[in-house]
Amino acid sequence: MPAAVNLIEAERNSVDHAALRLMLSYVEAECLRMGATDAARHAALAASLVPVPPASDHGGAGAAHRSDAALH
């Protein structure tokens, strides 16, 4: 597979994973707001299991979002 195709696929996965982490952090926050702490903890755990791609030199998402930090 050409290097350009690999880069495009890696960036697409990075964006997909970032979007999934963002949605799970929203679910966690809403669960906490409603008082469903167990559900919030599960959402935080799910977010922590989404792979975080390594930092890149071209401005990609490199920082991990640790949504479960608010629960400790």
MODELLER restraints for C-alpha pairs under 7 A, 6 or more apart:
rsr = mdl.restraints
at = mdl.atoms
rsr.add(forms.Gaussian(group=physical.xy_distance, feature=features.Distance(at['CA:14:A'], at['CA:53:A']), mean=6.19, stdev=0.5))
rsr.add(forms.Gaussian(group=physical.xy_distance, feature=features.Distance(at['CA:14:A'], at['CA:61:A']), mean=6.80, stdev=0.5))
rsr.add(forms.Gaussian(group=physical.xy_distance, feature=features.Distance(at['CA:17:A'], at['CA:50:A']), mean=6.46, stdev=0.5))
rsr.add(forms.Gaussian(group=physical.xy_distance, feature=features.Distance(at['CA:17:A'], at['CA:51:A']), mean=6.87, stdev=0.5))
rsr.add(forms.Gaussian(group=physical.xy_distance, feature=features.Distance(at['CA:21:A'], at['CA:47:A']), mean=5.14, stdev=0.5))
rsr.add(forms.Gaussian(group=physical.xy_distance, feature=features.Distance(at['CA:21:A'], at['CA:50:A']), mean=6.83, stdev=0.5))
rsr.add(forms.Gaussian(group=physical.xy_distance, feature=features.Distance(at['CA:24:A'], at['CA:43:A']), mean=5.68, stdev=0.5))
rsr.add(forms.Gaussian(group=physical.xy_distance, feature=features.Distance(at['CA:24:A'], at['CA:44:A']), mean=6.92, stdev=0.5))
rsr.add(forms.Gaussian(group=physical.xy_distance, feature=features.Distance(at['CA:24:A'], at['CA:47:A']), mean=5.71, stdev=0.5))
rsr.add(forms.Gaussian(group=physical.xy_distance, feature=features.Distance(at['CA:25:A'], at['CA:44:A']), mean=6.71, stdev=0.5))
rsr.add(forms.Gaussian(group=physical.xy_distance, feature=features.Distance(at['CA:25:A'], at['CA:47:A']), mean=6.95, stdev=0.5))
rsr.add(forms.Gaussian(group=physical.xy_distance, feature=features.Distance(at['CA:25:A'], at['CA:67:A']), mean=5.78, stdev=0.5))
rsr.add(forms.Gaussian(group=physical.xy_distance, feature=features.Distance(at['CA:27:A'], at['CA:43:A']), mean=6.52, stdev=0.5))
rsr.add(forms.Gaussian(group=physical.xy_distance, feature=features.Distance(at['CA:28:A'], at['CA:40:A']), mean=4.30, stdev=0.5))
rsr.add(forms.Gaussian(group=physical.xy_distance, feature=features.Distance(at['CA:28:A'], at['CA:43:A']), mean=5.29, stdev=0.5))
rsr.add(forms.Gaussian(group=physical.xy_distance, feature=features.Distance(at['CA:28:A'], at['CA:44:A']), mean=6.15, stdev=0.5))
rsr.add(forms.Gaussian(group=physical.xy_distance, feature=features.Distance(at['CA:29:A'], at['CA:40:A']), mean=7.00, stdev=0.5))
rsr.add(forms.Gaussian(group=physical.xy_distance, feature=features.Distance(at['CA:31:A'], at['CA:37:A']), mean=6.49, stdev=0.5))
rsr.add(forms.Gaussian(group=physical.xy_distance, feature=features.Distance(at['CA:31:A'], at['CA:39:A']), mean=6.21, stdev=0.5))
rsr.add(forms.Gaussian(group=physical.xy_distance, feature=features.Distance(at['CA:31:A'], at['CA:40:A']), mean=5.06, stdev=0.5))
rsr.add(forms.Gaussian(group=physical.xy_distance, feature=features.Distance(at['CA:32:A'], at['CA:40:A']), mean=5.82, stdev=0.5))
rsr.add(forms.Gaussian(group=physical.xy_distance, feature=features.Distance(at['CA:41:A'], at['CA:68:A']), mean=6.98, stdev=0.5))
rsr.add(forms.Gaussian(group=physical.xy_distance, feature=features.Distance(at['CA:44:A'], at['CA:67:A']), mean=5.41, stdev=0.5))
rsr.add(forms.Gaussian(group=physical.xy_distance, feature=features.Distance(at['CA:44:A'], at['CA:68:A']), mean=4.70, stdev=0.5))
rsr.add(forms.Gaussian(group=physical.xy_distance, feature=features.Distance(at['CA:45:A'], at['CA:68:A']), mean=6.73, stdev=0.5))
rsr.add(forms.Gaussian(group=physical.xy_distance, feature=features.Distance(at['CA:47:A'], at['CA:67:A']), mean=6.85, stdev=0.5))
rsr.add(forms.Gaussian(group=physical.xy_distance, feature=features.Distance(at['CA:48:A'], at['CA:66:A']), mean=6.34, stdev=0.5))
rsr.add(forms.Gaussian(group=physical.xy_distance, feature=features.Distance(at['CA:52:A'], at['CA:64:A']), mean=6.12, stdev=0.5))
rsr.add(forms.Gaussian(group=physical.xy_distance, feature=features.Distance(at['CA:53:A'], at['CA:62:A']), mean=6.33, stdev=0.5))
rsr.add(forms.Gaussian(group=physical.xy_distance, feature=features.Distance(at['CA:54:A'], at['CA:62:A']), mean=5.62, stdev=0.5))
rsr.add(forms.Gaussian(group=physical.xy_distance, feature=features.Distance(at['CA:55:A'], at['CA:61:A']), mean=6.39, stdev=0.5))
rsr.add(forms.Gaussian(group=physical.xy_distance, feature=features.Distance(at['CA:55:A'], at['CA:62:A']), mean=3.92, stdev=0.5))
rsr.add(forms.Gaussian(group=physical.xy_distance, feature=features.Distance(at['CA:56:A'], at['CA:62:A']), mean=6.78, stdev=0.5))
